[in-house]
C-alpha cells in the first residue's frame, strides 16, 4: 500500500459522552481521534479483518451479566472504588 496525501474525510455520529471519554483516553496516550481512526482503518486494511475481537456473549454469560448478586455495583466508579480499597 503506497502512502498518499490525507485528503479524504470520514464523518460519524456518536454519543457525546462516548466521544468525550474516548478523547480523554486518547489524549492520555498522546493521540487524538483522527490518529485513532487512522490506526483502526490501517489495521483493518493490513489484517483484512476487523482489528478488534468482537464476541456475542452466550446464554450463560448473559444470565450472569444480568443477575444481581454479591459484588454487584451500581456504576463503574463504584466498582473501582471498591477494588482500589
HELIX and SHEET records of a PDB file:
HELIX    1   1 UNK A   16  UNK A   28  1                                  13    
HELIX    2   2 UNK A   33  UNK A   47  1                                  15    
HELIX    3   3 UNK A   59  UNK A   66  1                                   8    
HELIX    4   4 UNK A   76  UNK A   83  1                                   8    
END                                                                             
